[in-house]
Amino acid sequence: MTEAAKPMEDHVLVEVTVPAPADAVWAALRDPKQIANWFGWDTDGLKDEIDFIFVTHAEADEERRTVTFVGVNDRYEVEARGETSLVRVVRSAPVGEWTDVFDGMIEGWISFTQQLAFAFARHPGQTRRTIFFSGPPRADQLGRSLLGLDAAPAPGEPYAMPLGPDDASGQVWFTARHQIGVTAEAWGDGLLVVLDSPPKAEKRPRGSTMLTLTTYGLSDAAFADLQGRWKTWWEARFENADPHEG
């Protein structure tokens, strides 16, 4: 039986409840300007990446509210639930070939979908600014552990603790197998997403970490100060690397 002829089965990669009507959430998945306010992080290439993924390599079904990404068998689904919406990313794979191993694309969908839910829940219509770091640790300790988030409470619970170079407080937004998201009151009620990639032979023998700091309403001076503090903290503990490596 050829690959194309094998029966497929669906696997939900991430599912969140978004406090907004389905039409509003659907627009945030189709309008590139709105996508730029939750997908990925600020970079010179973000506009082109959004165009490649969501426009030229996506097939949208307006009636079913699904966006299928060409070539990867992944799709966004938006399901109306009254004044809220259920948003999920689904992967179709041949029956029996699904493996629960680290997959950078899956982890990206988890991070970005949680950022979408956070934007609607806490900052609808507001513009974000992000700070991003990626690379392997200088010693055998990844981001969640270095930040003390191994001991974070359950999702929805408050926290107050040293976080990187800052004393921080907020709420645990979500947890997943390889990542965690916590809100940060001092960043205009922002969000920190920490994604740890496990060690992988010679490619990343100590693993790797990605940090995305999402901020709202900070002045240019406050944003620059935050960026400088975290850059100093990061470079003392991690090497910088291309986030698309590995």
Biotite code that builds the C-alpha atoms (Angstrom):
import biotite.structure as struc

atoms = struc.array([
    struc.Atom([0.000, 0.000, 0.000], chain_id="A", res_id=1, res_name="MET", atom_name="CA", element="C"),
    struc.Atom([1.418, 3.392, -0.964], chain_id="A", res_id=2, res_name="THR", atom_name="CA", element="C"),
    struc.Atom([1.849, 6.203, 1.539], chain_id="A", res_id=3, res_name="GLU", atom_name="CA", element="C"),
    struc.Atom([-0.998, 8.135, -0.061], chain_id="A", res_id=4, res_name="ALA", atom_name="CA", element="C"),
    struc.Atom([-3.321, 5.135, 0.111], chain_id="A", res_id=5, res_name="ALA", atom_name="CA", element="C"),
    struc.Atom([-2.743, 4.374, 3.791], chain_id="A", res_id=6, res_name="LYS", atom_name="CA", element="C"),
    struc.Atom([-5.690, 5.211, 6.059], chain_id="A", res_id=7, res_name="PRO", atom_name="CA", element="C"),
    struc.Atom([-5.148, 8.364, 8.094], chain_id="A", res_id=8, res_name="MET", atom_name="CA", element="C"),
    struc.Atom([-6.010, 9.185, 11.673], chain_id="A", res_id=9, res_name="GLU", atom_name="CA", element="C"),
    struc.Atom([-6.230, 12.546, 13.425], chain_id="A", res_id=10, res_name="ASP", atom_name="CA", element="C"),
    struc.Atom([-4.201, 13.584, 16.456], chain_id="A", res_id=11, res_name="HIS", atom_name="CA", element="C"),
    struc.Atom([-4.959, 16.768, 18.407], chain_id="A", res_id=12, res_name="VAL", atom_name="CA", element="C"),
    struc.Atom([-1.661, 18.587, 18.983], chain_id="A", res_id=13, res_name="LEU", atom_name="CA", element="C"),
    struc.Atom([-3.081, 21.425, 21.089], chain_id="A", res_id=14, res_name="VAL", atom_name="CA", element="C"),
    struc.Atom([-6.572, 22.596, 22.018], chain_id="A", res_id=15, res_name="GLU", atom_name="CA", element="C"),
    struc.Atom([-7.549, 25.808, 23.818], chain_id="A", res_id=16, res_name="VAL", atom_name="CA", element="C"),
    struc.Atom([-10.700, 27.711, 24.696], chain_id="A", res_id=17, res_name="THR", atom_name="CA", element="C"),
    struc.Atom([-10.567, 31.281, 23.444], chain_id="A", res_id=18, res_name="VAL", atom_name="CA", element="C"),
    struc.Atom([-12.895, 33.889, 25.016], chain_id="A", res_id=19, res_name="PRO", atom_name="CA", element="C"),
    struc.Atom([-14.097, 35.313, 21.713], chain_id="A", res_id=20, res_name="ALA", atom_name="CA", element="C"),
    struc.Atom([-16.726, 34.426, 19.090], chain_id="A", res_id=21, res_name="PRO", atom_name="CA", element="C"),
    struc.Atom([-15.673, 32.066, 16.319], chain_id="A", res_id=22, res_name="ALA", atom_name="CA", element="C"),
    struc.Atom([-15.840, 34.773, 13.629], chain_id="A", res_id=23, res_name="ASP", atom_name="CA", element="C"),
    struc.Atom([-13.319, 36.921, 15.528], chain_id="A", res_id=24, res_name="ALA", atom_name="CA", element="C"),
    struc.Atom([-10.959, 33.993, 16.061], chain_id="A", res_id=25, res_name="VAL", atom_name="CA", element="C"),
    struc.Atom([-11.299, 32.952, 12.428], chain_id="A", res_id=26, res_name="TRP", atom_name="CA", element="C"),
    struc.Atom([-10.310, 36.474, 11.345], chain_id="A", res_id=27, res_name="ALA", atom_name="CA", element="C"),
    struc.Atom([-7.211, 36.222, 13.562], chain_id="A", res_id=28, res_name="ALA", atom_name="CA", element="C"),
    struc.Atom([-6.219, 33.093, 11.637], chain_id="A", res_id=29, res_name="LEU", atom_name="CA", element="C"),
    struc.Atom([-6.742, 34.645, 8.197], chain_id="A", res_id=30, res_name="ARG", atom_name="CA", element="C"),
    struc.Atom([-5.692, 38.297, 8.425], chain_id="A", res_id=31, res_name="ASP", atom_name="CA", element="C"),
    struc.Atom([-1.866, 38.531, 8.242], chain_id="A", res_id=32, res_name="PRO", atom_name="CA", element="C"),
    struc.Atom([-1.843, 41.683, 10.371], chain_id="A", res_id=33, res_name="LYS", atom_name="CA", element="C"),
    struc.Atom([-3.723, 39.900, 13.140], chain_id="A", res_id=34, res_name="GLN", atom_name="CA", element="C"),
    struc.Atom([-1.631, 36.750, 12.772], chain_id="A", res_id=35, res_name="ILE", atom_name="CA", element="C"),
    struc.Atom([1.483, 38.858, 13.396], chain_id="A", res_id=36, res_name="ALA", atom_name="CA", element="C"),
    struc.Atom([0.141, 39.687, 16.854], chain_id="A", res_id=37, res_name="ASN", atom_name="CA", element="C"),
    struc.Atom([0.231, 36.102, 18.131], chain_id="A", res_id=38, res_name="TRP", atom_name="CA", element="C"),
    struc.Atom([2.247, 33.894, 15.762], chain_id="A", res_id=39, res_name="PHE", atom_name="CA", element="C"),
    struc.Atom([5.968, 33.433, 16.354], chain_id="A", res_id=40, res_name="GLY", atom_name="CA", element="C"),
    struc.Atom([7.909, 36.442, 17.605], chain_id="A", res_id=41, res_name="TRP", atom_name="CA", element="C"),
    struc.Atom([9.069, 39.801, 16.252], chain_id="A", res_id=42, res_name="ASP", atom_name="CA", element="C"),
    struc.Atom([11.667, 39.359, 13.535], chain_id="A", res_id=43, res_name="THR", atom_name="CA", element="C"),
    struc.Atom([12.465, 40.978, 10.205], chain_id="A", res_id=44, res_name="ASP", atom_name="CA", element="C"),
    struc.Atom([11.235, 37.834, 8.436], chain_id="A", res_id=45, res_name="GLY", atom_name="CA", element="C"),
    struc.Atom([7.928, 37.432, 10.295], chain_id="A", res_id=46, res_name="LEU", atom_name="CA", element="C"),
    struc.Atom([5.797, 38.997, 7.534], chain_id="A", res_id=47, res_name="LYS", atom_name="CA", element="C"),
    struc.Atom([7.271, 36.696, 4.879], chain_id="A", res_id=48, res_name="ASP", atom_name="CA", element="C"),
    struc.Atom([6.936, 33.647, 7.144], chain_id="A", res_id=49, res_name="GLU", atom_name="CA", element="C"),
    struc.Atom([3.268, 34.390, 7.768], chain_id="A", res_id=50, res_name="ILE", atom_name="CA", element="C"),
    struc.Atom([2.671, 34.841, 4.033], chain_id="A", res_id=51, res_name="ASP", atom_name="CA", element="C"),
    struc.Atom([4.397, 31.525, 3.265], chain_id="A", res_id=52, res_name="PHE", atom_name="CA", element="C"),
    struc.Atom([2.575, 29.500, 5.949], chain_id="A", res_id=53, res_name="ILE", atom_name="CA", element="C"),
    struc.Atom([-0.875, 31.083, 6.127], chain_id="A", res_id=54, res_name="PHE", atom_name="CA", element="C"),
    struc.Atom([-1.367, 32.436, 2.593], chain_id="A", res_id=55, res_name="VAL", atom_name="CA", element="C"),
    struc.Atom([0.598, 30.688, -0.143], chain_id="A", res_id=56, res_name="THR", atom_name="CA", element="C"),
    struc.Atom([0.811, 27.286, 1.579], chain_id="A", res_id=57, res_name="HIS", atom_name="CA", element="C"),
    struc.Atom([-2.599, 27.145, 3.246], chain_id="A", res_id=58, res_name="ALA", atom_name="CA", element="C"),
    struc.Atom([-6.056, 26.087, 2.140], chain_id="A", res_id=59, res_name="GLU", atom_name="CA", element="C"),
    struc.Atom([-8.928, 27.721, 4.013], chain_id="A", res_id=60, res_name="ALA", atom_name="CA", element="C"),
    struc.Atom([-12.467, 26.392, 4.323], chain_id="A", res_id=61, res_name="ASP", atom_name="CA", element="C"),
    struc.Atom([-14.571, 29.364, 5.416], chain_id="A", res_id=62, res_name="GLU", atom_name="CA", element="C"),
    struc.Atom([-17.701, 27.314, 6.078], chain_id="A", res_id=63, res_name="GLU", atom_name="CA", element="C"),
    struc.Atom([-15.974, 24.739, 8.279], chain_id="A", res_id=64, res_name="ARG", atom_name="CA", element="C"),
    struc.Atom([-13.513, 27.298, 9.679], chain_id="A", res_id=65, res_name="ARG", atom_name="CA", element="C"),
    struc.Atom([-10.453, 25.175, 9.004], chain_id="A", res_id=66, res_name="THR", atom_name="CA", element="C"),
    struc.Atom([-7.019, 26.162, 7.700], chain_id="A", res_id=67, res_name="VAL", atom_name="CA", element="C"),
    struc.Atom([-5.002, 23.251, 6.307], chain_id="A", res_id=68, res_name="THR", atom_name="CA", element="C"),
    struc.Atom([-1.275, 23.727, 5.781], chain_id="A", res_id=69, res_name="PHE", atom_name="CA", element="C"),
    struc.Atom([-0.001, 22.319, 2.508], chain_id="A", res_id=70, res_name="VAL", atom_name="CA", element="C"),
    struc.Atom([2.576, 19.563, 2.736], chain_id="A", res_id=71, res_name="GLY", atom_name="CA", element="C"),
    struc.Atom([2.478, 18.906, 6.493], chain_id="A", res_id=72, res_name="VAL", atom_name="CA", element="C"),
    struc.Atom([-1.032, 17.475, 7.097], chain_id="A", res_id=73, res_name="ASN", atom_name="CA", element="C"),
    struc.Atom([-1.636, 19.943, 9.941], chain_id="A", res_id=74, res_name="ASP", atom_name="CA", element="C"),
    struc.Atom([-4.694, 22.141, 10.250], chain_id="A", res_id=75, res_name="ARG", atom_name="CA", element="C"),
    struc.Atom([-6.295, 24.726, 12.508], chain_id="A", res_id=76, res_name="TYR", atom_name="CA", element="C"),
    struc.Atom([-9.932, 24.174, 13.451], chain_id="A", res_id=77, res_name="GLU", atom_name="CA", element="C"),
    struc.Atom([-12.201, 26.801, 15.034], chain_id="A", res_id=78, res_name="VAL", atom_name="CA", element="C"),
    struc.Atom([-15.371, 25.544, 16.695], chain_id="A", res_id=79, res_name="GLU", atom_name="CA", element="C"),
    struc.Atom([-18.047, 27.972, 17.878], chain_id="A", res_id=80, res_name="ALA", atom_name="CA", element="C"),
    struc.Atom([-19.080, 27.626, 21.525], chain_id="A", res_id=81, res_name="ARG", atom_name="CA", element="C"),
    struc.Atom([-21.476, 30.523, 21.957], chain_id="A", res_id=82, res_name="GLY", atom_name="CA", element="C"),
    struc.Atom([-19.464, 33.599, 22.926], chain_id="A", res_id=83, res_name="GLU", atom_name="CA", element="C"),
    struc.Atom([-16.291, 31.521, 23.153], chain_id="A", res_id=84, res_name="THR", atom_name="CA", element="C"),
    struc.Atom([-14.456, 29.299, 20.680], chain_id="A", res_id=85, res_name="SER", atom_name="CA", element="C"),
    struc.Atom([-12.582, 26.037, 20.774], chain_id="A", res_id=86, res_name="LEU", atom_name="CA", element="C"),
    struc.Atom([-9.353, 26.242, 18.768], chain_id="A", res_id=87, res_name="VAL", atom_name="CA", element="C"),
    struc.Atom([-7.264, 23.204, 18.008], chain_id="A", res_id=88, res_name="ARG", atom_name="CA", element="C"),
    struc.Atom([-4.400, 22.121, 15.801], chain_id="A", res_id=89, res_name="VAL", atom_name="CA", element="C"),
    struc.Atom([-4.856, 18.648, 14.334], chain_id="A", res_id=90, res_name="VAL", atom_name="CA", element="C"),
    struc.Atom([-2.317, 16.476, 12.559], chain_id="A", res_id=91, res_name="ARG", atom_name="CA", element="C"),
    struc.Atom([-3.381, 13.700, 10.171], chain_id="A", res_id=92, res_name="SER", atom_name="CA", element="C"),
    struc.Atom([-0.929, 10.813, 10.003], chain_id="A", res_id=93, res_name="ALA", atom_name="CA", element="C"),
    struc.Atom([-1.034, 7.280, 8.562], chain_id="A", res_id=94, res_name="PRO", atom_name="CA", element="C"),
    struc.Atom([-2.573, 4.812, 10.993], chain_id="A", res_id=95, res_name="VAL", atom_name="CA", element="C"),
    struc.Atom([0.092, 3.230, 13.178], chain_id="A", res_id=96, res_name="GLY", atom_name="CA", element="C"),
    struc.Atom([2.815, 5.756, 12.273], chain_id="A", res_id=97, res_name="GLU", atom_name="CA", element="C"),
    struc.Atom([2.164, 8.325, 14.987], chain_id="A", res_id=98, res_name="TRP", atom_name="CA", element="C"),
    struc.Atom([5.060, 8.644, 17.422], chain_id="A", res_id=99, res_name="THR", atom_name="CA", element="C"),
    struc.Atom([5.083, 10.682, 20.603], chain_id="A", res_id=100, res_name="ASP", atom_name="CA", element="C"),
    struc.Atom([8.599, 12.097, 20.222], chain_id="A", res_id=101, res_name="VAL", atom_name="CA", element="C"),
    struc.Atom([9.904, 15.654, 20.333], chain_id="A", res_id=102, res_name="PHE", atom_name="CA", element="C"),
    struc.Atom([8.817, 17.507, 17.198], chain_id="A", res_id=103, res_name="ASP", atom_name="CA", element="C"),
    struc.Atom([9.773, 21.159, 16.796], chain_id="A", res_id=104, res_name="GLY", atom_name="CA", element="C"),
    struc.Atom([6.782, 21.916, 14.571], chain_id="A", res_id=105, res_name="MET", atom_name="CA", element="C"),
    struc.Atom([4.344, 20.466, 17.120], chain_id="A", res_id=106, res_name="ILE", atom_name="CA", element="C"),
    struc.Atom([5.984, 22.458, 19.907], chain_id="A", res_id=107, res_name="GLU", atom_name="CA", element="C"),
    struc.Atom([5.657, 25.596, 17.785], chain_id="A", res_id=108, res_name="GLY", atom_name="CA", element="C"),
    struc.Atom([1.941, 25.015, 17.298], chain_id="A", res_id=109, res_name="TRP", atom_name="CA", element="C"),
    struc.Atom([1.537, 24.622, 21.061], chain_id="A", res_id=110, res_name="ILE", atom_name="CA", element="C"),
    struc.Atom([3.411, 27.859, 21.833], chain_id="A", res_id=111, res_name="SER", atom_name="CA", element="C"),
    struc.Atom([1.694, 29.935, 19.170], chain_id="A", res_id=112, res_name="PHE", atom_name="CA", element="C"),
    struc.Atom([-1.815, 28.666, 19.895], chain_id="A", res_id=113, res_name="THR", atom_name="CA", element="C"),
    struc.Atom([-1.339, 29.497, 23.563], chain_id="A", res_id=114, res_name="GLN", atom_name="CA", element="C"),
    struc.Atom([-0.115, 32.962, 22.514], chain_id="A", res_id=115, res_name="GLN", atom_name="CA", element="C"),
    struc.Atom([-3.289, 33.328, 20.422], chain_id="A", res_id=116, res_name="LEU", atom_name="CA", element="C"),
    struc.Atom([-5.477, 32.407, 23.409], chain_id="A", res_id=117, res_name="ALA", atom_name="CA", element="C"),
    struc.Atom([-3.534, 34.763, 25.682], chain_id="A", res_id=118, res_name="PHE", atom_name="CA", element="C"),
    struc.Atom([-3.881, 37.686, 23.270], chain_id="A", res_id=119, res_name="ALA", atom_name="CA", element="C"),
    struc.Atom([-7.659, 37.258, 23.100], chain_id="A", res_id=120, res_name="PHE", atom_name="CA", element="C"),
    struc.Atom([-8.057, 36.629, 26.825], chain_id="A", res_id=121, res_name="ALA", atom_name="CA", element="C"),
    struc.Atom([-5.889, 39.450, 28.159], chain_id="A", res_id=122, res_name="ARG", atom_name="CA", element="C"),
    struc.Atom([-5.103, 41.909, 25.335], chain_id="A", res_id=123, res_name="HIS", atom_name="CA", element="C"),
    struc.Atom([-7.752, 41.877, 22.580], chain_id="A", res_id=124, res_name="PRO", atom_name="CA", element="C"),
    struc.Atom([-6.877, 44.370, 19.857], chain_id="A", res_id=125, res_name="GLY", atom_name="CA", element="C"),
    struc.Atom([-3.596, 45.390, 21.510], chain_id="A", res_id=126, res_name="GLN", atom_name="CA", element="C"),
    struc.Atom([-0.182, 45.278, 19.864], chain_id="A", res_id=127, res_name="THR", atom_name="CA", element="C"),
    struc.Atom([2.517, 43.100, 21.342], chain_id="A", res_id=128, res_name="ARG", atom_name="CA", element="C"),
    struc.Atom([6.283, 43.472, 21.358], chain_id="A", res_id=129, res_name="ARG", atom_name="CA", element="C"),
    struc.Atom([8.421, 40.398, 21.880], chain_id="A", res_id=130, res_name="THR", atom_name="CA", element="C"),
    struc.Atom([11.952, 39.485, 22.932], chain_id="A", res_id=131, res_name="ILE", atom_name="CA", element="C"),
    struc.Atom([13.322, 36.149, 21.771], chain_id="A", res_id=132, res_name="PHE", atom_name="CA", element="C"),
    struc.Atom([16.312, 33.967, 22.635], chain_id="A", res_id=133, res_name="PHE", atom_name="CA", element="C"),
    struc.Atom([17.327, 30.532, 21.385], chain_id="A", res_id=134, res_name="SER", atom_name="CA", element="C"),
    struc.Atom([20.296, 28.247, 21.952], chain_id="A", res_id=135, res_name="GLY", atom_name="CA", element="C"),
    struc.Atom([21.922, 25.431, 23.918], chain_id="A", res_id=136, res_name="PRO", atom_name="CA", element="C"),
    struc.Atom([22.870, 25.820, 27.577], chain_id="A", res_id=137, res_name="PRO", atom_name="CA", element="C"),
    struc.Atom([26.500, 26.322, 28.567], chain_id="A", res_id=138, res_name="ARG", atom_name="CA", element="C"),
    struc.Atom([26.006, 23.627, 31.243], chain_id="A", res_id=139, res_name="ALA", atom_name="CA", element="C"),
    struc.Atom([23.653, 20.667, 31.507], chain_id="A", res_id=140, res_name="ASP", atom_name="CA", element="C"),
    struc.Atom([20.599, 22.603, 32.670], chain_id="A", res_id=141, res_name="GLN", atom_name="CA", element="C"),
    struc.Atom([17.739, 23.781, 30.454], chain_id="A", res_id=142, res_name="LEU", atom_name="CA", element="C"),
    struc.Atom([15.531, 26.840, 30.696], chain_id="A", res_id=143, res_name="GLY", atom_name="CA", element="C"),
    struc.Atom([12.649, 25.593, 32.806], chain_id="A", res_id=144, res_name="ARG", atom_name="CA", element="C"),
    struc.Atom([15.056, 24.347, 35.469], chain_id="A", res_id=145, res_name="SER", atom_name="CA", element="C"),
    struc.Atom([17.367, 27.382, 35.314], chain_id="A", res_id=146, res_name="LEU", atom_name="CA", element="C"),
    struc.Atom([14.370, 29.680, 35.739], chain_id="A", res_id=147, res_name="LEU", atom_name="CA", element="C"),
    struc.Atom([13.054, 27.701, 38.693], chain_id="A", res_id=148, res_name="GLY", atom_name="CA", element="C"),
    struc.Atom([9.877, 26.796, 36.821], chain_id="A", res_id=149, res_name="LEU", atom_name="CA", element="C"),
    struc.Atom([10.214, 23.077, 37.563], chain_id="A", res_id=150, res_name="ASP", atom_name="CA", element="C"),
    struc.Atom([8.470, 23.951, 40.817], chain_id="A", res_id=151, res_name="ALA", atom_name="CA", element="C"),
    struc.Atom([5.793, 26.165, 39.240], chain_id="A", res_id=152, res_name="ALA", atom_name="CA", element="C"),
    struc.Atom([2.213, 25.589, 40.426], chain_id="A", res_id=153, res_name="PRO", atom_name="CA", element="C"),
    struc.Atom([-0.571, 24.204, 38.244], chain_id="A", res_id=154, res_name="ALA", atom_name="CA", element="C"),
    struc.Atom([-2.047, 26.141, 35.299], chain_id="A", res_id=155, res_name="PRO", atom_name="CA", element="C"),
    struc.Atom([-4.312, 28.924, 36.510], chain_id="A", res_id=156, res_name="GLY", atom_name="CA", element="C"),
    struc.Atom([-2.502, 29.264, 39.831], chain_id="A", res_id=157, res_name="GLU", atom_name="CA", element="C"),
    struc.Atom([-0.591, 32.420, 40.845], chain_id="A", res_id=158, res_name="PRO", atom_name="CA", element="C"),
    struc.Atom([3.166, 32.530, 41.332], chain_id="A", res_id=159, res_name="TYR", atom_name="CA", element="C"),
    struc.Atom([5.679, 35.004, 42.757], chain_id="A", res_id=160, res_name="ALA", atom_name="CA", element="C"),
    struc.Atom([9.381, 34.167, 42.444], chain_id="A", res_id=161, res_name="MET", atom_name="CA", element="C"),
    struc.Atom([12.714, 35.241, 40.983], chain_id="A", res_id=162, res_name="PRO", atom_name="CA", element="C"),
    struc.Atom([12.478, 34.732, 37.228], chain_id="A", res_id=163, res_name="LEU", atom_name="CA", element="C"),
    struc.Atom([15.671, 35.180, 35.257], chain_id="A", res_id=164, res_name="GLY", atom_name="CA", element="C"),
    struc.Atom([17.059, 38.612, 36.152], chain_id="A", res_id=165, res_name="PRO", atom_name="CA", element="C"),
    struc.Atom([13.753, 39.813, 37.664], chain_id="A", res_id=166, res_name="ASP", atom_name="CA", element="C"),
    struc.Atom([11.483, 39.283, 40.612], chain_id="A", res_id=167, res_name="ASP", atom_name="CA", element="C"),
    struc.Atom([8.243, 38.317, 38.891], chain_id="A", res_id=168, res_name="ALA", atom_name="CA", element="C"),
    struc.Atom([4.637, 37.546, 39.676], chain_id="A", res_id=169, res_name="SER", atom_name="CA", element="C"),
    struc.Atom([1.664, 36.452, 37.652], chain_id="A", res_id=170, res_name="GLY", atom_name="CA", element="C"),
    struc.Atom([-0.135, 33.237, 36.766], chain_id="A", res_id=171, res_name="GLN", atom_name="CA", element="C"),
    struc.Atom([0.851, 29.939, 35.243], chain_id="A", res_id=172, res_name="VAL", atom_name="CA", element="C"),
    struc.Atom([-0.819, 30.144, 31.831], chain_id="A", res_id=173, res_name="TRP", atom_name="CA", element="C"),
    struc.Atom([-0.154, 26.609, 30.556], chain_id="A", res_id=174, res_name="PHE", atom_name="CA", element="C"),
    struc.Atom([2.114, 23.630, 30.899], chain_id="A", res_id=175, res_name="THR", atom_name="CA", element="C"),
    struc.Atom([3.059, 20.982, 28.340], chain_id="A", res_id=176, res_name="ALA", atom_name="CA", element="C"),
    struc.Atom([5.554, 18.160, 28.186], chain_id="A", res_id=177, res_name="ARG", atom_name="CA", element="C"),
    struc.Atom([8.402, 20.299, 26.862], chain_id="A", res_id=178, res_name="HIS", atom_name="CA", element="C"),
    struc.Atom([7.275, 23.830, 27.668], chain_id="A", res_id=179, res_name="GLN", atom_name="CA", element="C"),
    struc.Atom([5.589, 26.186, 30.078], chain_id="A", res_id=180, res_name="ILE", atom_name="CA", element="C"),
    struc.Atom([3.996, 29.616, 29.833], chain_id="A", res_id=181, res_name="GLY", atom_name="CA", element="C"),
    struc.Atom([3.668, 32.095, 32.704], chain_id="A", res_id=182, res_name="VAL", atom_name="CA", element="C"),
    struc.Atom([2.219, 35.586, 32.729], chain_id="A", res_id=183, res_name="THR", atom_name="CA", element="C"),
    struc.Atom([4.365, 38.488, 33.921], chain_id="A", res_id=184, res_name="ALA", atom_name="CA", element="C"),
    struc.Atom([2.565, 41.435, 35.497], chain_id="A", res_id=185, res_name="GLU", atom_name="CA", element="C"),
    struc.Atom([5.578, 43.730, 35.142], chain_id="A", res_id=186, res_name="ALA", atom_name="CA", element="C"),
    struc.Atom([5.609, 43.371, 31.351], chain_id="A", res_id=187, res_name="TRP", atom_name="CA", element="C"),
    struc.Atom([2.205, 45.035, 30.978], chain_id="A", res_id=188, res_name="GLY", atom_name="CA", element="C"),
    struc.Atom([0.651, 41.681, 31.873], chain_id="A", res_id=189, res_name="ASP", atom_name="CA", element="C"),
    struc.Atom([2.874, 39.856, 29.398], chain_id="A", res_id=190, res_name="GLY", atom_name="CA", element="C"),
    struc.Atom([3.714, 36.220, 28.779], chain_id="A", res_id=191, res_name="LEU", atom_name="CA", element="C"),
    struc.Atom([6.901, 34.161, 28.975], chain_id="A", res_id=192, res_name="LEU", atom_name="CA", element="C"),
    struc.Atom([7.002, 30.895, 27.028], chain_id="A", res_id=193, res_name="VAL", atom_name="CA", element="C"),
    struc.Atom([9.901, 28.554, 27.796], chain_id="A", res_id=194, res_name="VAL", atom_name="CA", element="C"),
    struc.Atom([10.469, 25.676, 25.360], chain_id="A", res_id=195, res_name="LEU", atom_name="CA", element="C"),
    struc.Atom([13.122, 23.078, 26.160], chain_id="A", res_id=196, res_name="ASP", atom_name="CA", element="C"),
    struc.Atom([14.366, 20.700, 23.451], chain_id="A", res_id=197, res_name="SER", atom_name="CA", element="C"),
    struc.Atom([15.821, 17.497, 24.940], chain_id="A", res_id=198, res_name="PRO", atom_name="CA", element="C"),
    struc.Atom([19.387, 16.382, 24.183], chain_id="A", res_id=199, res_name="PRO", atom_name="CA", element="C"),
    struc.Atom([19.882, 14.788, 20.775], chain_id="A", res_id=200, res_name="LYS", atom_name="CA", element="C"),
    struc.Atom([23.193, 12.999, 20.155], chain_id="A", res_id=201, res_name="ALA", atom_name="CA", element="C"),
    struc.Atom([25.789, 15.246, 18.497], chain_id="A", res_id=202, res_name="GLU", atom_name="CA", element="C"),
    struc.Atom([23.235, 17.748, 17.162], chain_id="A", res_id=203, res_name="LYS", atom_name="CA", element="C"),
    struc.Atom([22.320, 19.179, 20.576], chain_id="A", res_id=204, res_name="ARG", atom_name="CA", element="C"),
    struc.Atom([24.092, 17.062, 23.222], chain_id="A", res_id=205, res_name="PRO", atom_name="CA", element="C"),
    struc.Atom([22.952, 19.340, 26.079], chain_id="A", res_id=206, res_name="ARG", atom_name="CA", element="C"),
    struc.Atom([19.560, 20.129, 24.612], chain_id="A", res_id=207, res_name="GLY", atom_name="CA", element="C"),
    struc.Atom([18.367, 23.621, 23.702], chain_id="A", res_id=208, res_name="SER", atom_name="CA", element="C"),
    struc.Atom([16.032, 26.325, 25.024], chain_id="A", res_id=209, res_name="THR", atom_name="CA", element="C"),
    struc.Atom([13.837, 28.955, 23.390], chain_id="A", res_id=210, res_name="MET", atom_name="CA", element="C"),
    struc.Atom([12.430, 31.901, 25.351], chain_id="A", res_id=211, res_name="LEU", atom_name="CA", element="C"),
    struc.Atom([9.685, 34.159, 23.995], chain_id="A", res_id=212, res_name="THR", atom_name="CA", element="C"),
    struc.Atom([8.878, 37.209, 26.126], chain_id="A", res_id=213, res_name="LEU", atom_name="CA", element="C"),
    struc.Atom([5.653, 38.910, 25.019], chain_id="A", res_id=214, res_name="THR", atom_name="CA", element="C"),
    struc.Atom([5.066, 42.426, 26.347], chain_id="A", res_id=215, res_name="THR", atom_name="CA", element="C"),
    struc.Atom([2.289, 45.006, 26.146], chain_id="A", res_id=216, res_name="TYR", atom_name="CA", element="C"),
    struc.Atom([2.261, 48.744, 26.707], chain_id="A", res_id=217, res_name="GLY", atom_name="CA", element="C"),
    struc.Atom([5.882, 49.204, 27.761], chain_id="A", res_id=218, res_name="LEU", atom_name="CA", element="C"),
    struc.Atom([7.616, 52.447, 26.897], chain_id="A", res_id=219, res_name="SER", atom_name="CA", element="C"),
    struc.Atom([10.609, 52.231, 24.583], chain_id="A", res_id=220, res_name="ASP", atom_name="CA", element="C"),
    struc.Atom([12.906, 52.790, 27.547], chain_id="A", res_id=221, res_name="ALA", atom_name="CA", element="C"),
    struc.Atom([11.236, 50.106, 29.684], chain_id="A", res_id=222, res_name="ALA", atom_name="CA", element="C"),
    struc.Atom([11.282, 47.646, 26.782], chain_id="A", res_id=223, res_name="PHE", atom_name="CA", element="C"),
    struc.Atom([14.970, 48.286, 26.096], chain_id="A", res_id=224, res_name="ALA", atom_name="CA", element="C"),
    struc.Atom([15.785, 47.870, 29.780], chain_id="A", res_id=225, res_name="ASP", atom_name="CA", element="C"),
    struc.Atom([13.916, 44.562, 29.921], chain_id="A", res_id=226, res_name="LEU", atom_name="CA", element="C"),
    struc.Atom([15.661, 43.353, 26.783], chain_id="A", res_id=227, res_name="GLN", atom_name="CA", element="C"),
    struc.Atom([19.071, 44.314, 28.141], chain_id="A", res_id=228, res_name="GLY", atom_name="CA", element="C"),
    struc.Atom([18.550, 42.574, 31.497], chain_id="A", res_id=229, res_name="ARG", atom_name="CA", element="C"),
    struc.Atom([17.392, 39.356, 29.895], chain_id="A", res_id=230, res_name="TRP", atom_name="CA", element="C"),
    struc.Atom([20.127, 39.440, 27.243], chain_id="A", res_id=231, res_name="LYS", atom_name="CA", element="C"),
    struc.Atom([22.776, 39.642, 29.973], chain_id="A", res_id=232, res_name="THR", atom_name="CA", element="C"),
    struc.Atom([21.124, 36.832, 31.935], chain_id="A", res_id=233, res_name="TRP", atom_name="CA", element="C"),
    struc.Atom([20.745, 34.676, 28.808], chain_id="A", res_id=234, res_name="TRP", atom_name="CA", element="C"),
    struc.Atom([24.271, 35.074, 27.454], chain_id="A", res_id=235, res_name="GLU", atom_name="CA", element="C"),
    struc.Atom([25.787, 34.077, 30.804], chain_id="A", res_id=236, res_name="ALA", atom_name="CA", element="C"),
    struc.Atom([23.950, 30.743, 30.639], chain_id="A", res_id=237, res_name="ARG", atom_name="CA", element="C"),
    struc.Atom([23.273, 29.941, 26.979], chain_id="A", res_id=238, res_name="PHE", atom_name="CA", element="C"),
    struc.Atom([24.903, 30.094, 23.586], chain_id="A", res_id=239, res_name="GLU", atom_name="CA", element="C"),
    struc.Atom([22.967, 31.859, 20.842], chain_id="A", res_id=240, res_name="ASN", atom_name="CA", element="C"),
    struc.Atom([21.811, 29.777, 17.886], chain_id="A", res_id=241, res_name="ALA", atom_name="CA", element="C"),
    struc.Atom([19.485, 29.880, 14.912], chain_id="A", res_id=242, res_name="ASP", atom_name="CA", element="C"),
    struc.Atom([16.028, 28.908, 16.282], chain_id="A", res_id=243, res_name="PRO", atom_name="CA", element="C"),
    struc.Atom([15.361, 26.869, 13.127], chain_id="A", res_id=244, res_name="HIS", atom_name="CA", element="C"),
    struc.Atom([18.295, 24.569, 13.753], chain_id="A", res_id=245, res_name="GLU", atom_name="CA", element="C"),
    struc.Atom([17.449, 21.103, 15.098], chain_id="A", res_id=246, res_name="GLY", atom_name="CA", element="C"),
])
